[in-house]
Amino acid sequence: MALPPLLQNLRLPVIAAPMFLVSSPALLIAQCKAGIVGSMPALNARPSEQLDDWLAEIMETLAAHSATHPEQPAAPFAINLIVHGTNERLERDVLTCEKHEVPLVISSLGARTEINDAVHRWGGITMHDVINDRFAHKAIDKGADGLIAVAAGAGGHAGSTSPFALVEEIRRWFDGPLALSGAIATGRGVLAARAIGADFAYIGSAFIATEEANAPQAYQQTIIDSSSDDILYSNYFTGVYGNYLKPTIRGAGLDPDNLPAREKGMQFARDGGGAKIKAWRDVRGAGHGIGVIDAVVPVAALVQRLEQEYRAARSVLTD
């Protein structure tokens, strides 16, 4: 199946992953200006009314950039919606996305037909993130246009299946838009994602260490100083398995090698003294690919590096 026109003609086959707290209008805009799909969680706008202002800013800024750079117009952008029943502002966020006709909606934590139908009514497309083939079938059955395969090694909430296995299983029956997430932080990784059957690489952690990211300096420095050995896969902090930076777990007063058991029905992670730990703020997420990140750079420089590595790797394979 050919890709939707919206997702064609990108500078690189890359979709930037929406990161809770870290992704902002500034990061999204820089990603789109650099020629890749930029994204942001709707929940990063607080209060919810701020999402309206942010989308107006994004639309105006990207339109102005495209008008003055017709040779390299801005790439499309995506808004991430958490469609789990605990998201009390979902309906309001959908209406705000409809008002601005958001071109791409990335849905997470549960596929819902009515969300896909709403996006299709205003002419947008939807991609749903999944950690296994069973969830992939459910997402497409409920009307998603594309899938994001969140494989082992992805930052934040992630699956445990090898990217090779997950993409192959999905491609046995689905020929629509497919992005692969999991430890991709180089142009070689982007090409590898394409080689095993994905249309796009889905990259998050590398963008934490950019000047436009809404990330504290200490978080960025931890990314720079760490490698895959410093990542822990655990469900202790949210009840859903994800990848977290061990140094930030220690900073929250816990031993990452000896986390307490997560009790049934437990809503909040606690440190050794019983104080509540907030995931993503006190304990930070990251993927296995951070070992190649050695500096905080502008988004434009990161995308340029990815493009150079992608083209160099492709030329080697075609020689």
Secondary structure by P-SEA (a helix, b strand, c coil): cccccccccccccbbbccccccccaaaaaaaaaaccbbbbbccccccccaaaaaaaaaaaaaaaaaaacccccccbbbbbbbccccccaaaaaaaaaaaacccbbbbcccccaaaaaaaaaabbbbbbbbccaaaaaaaaaacccbbbbcccccccccccccaaaaaaaaacccccbbbbbcccccaaaaaaaaaacccbbbbcccccccccccccaaaaaaaaaccccccccccccccbbbbbbaaaaaaaccccccccccccccccccccccccccccccbbbbccccccccccccaaaaaaaaaaaaaaaaaaaac
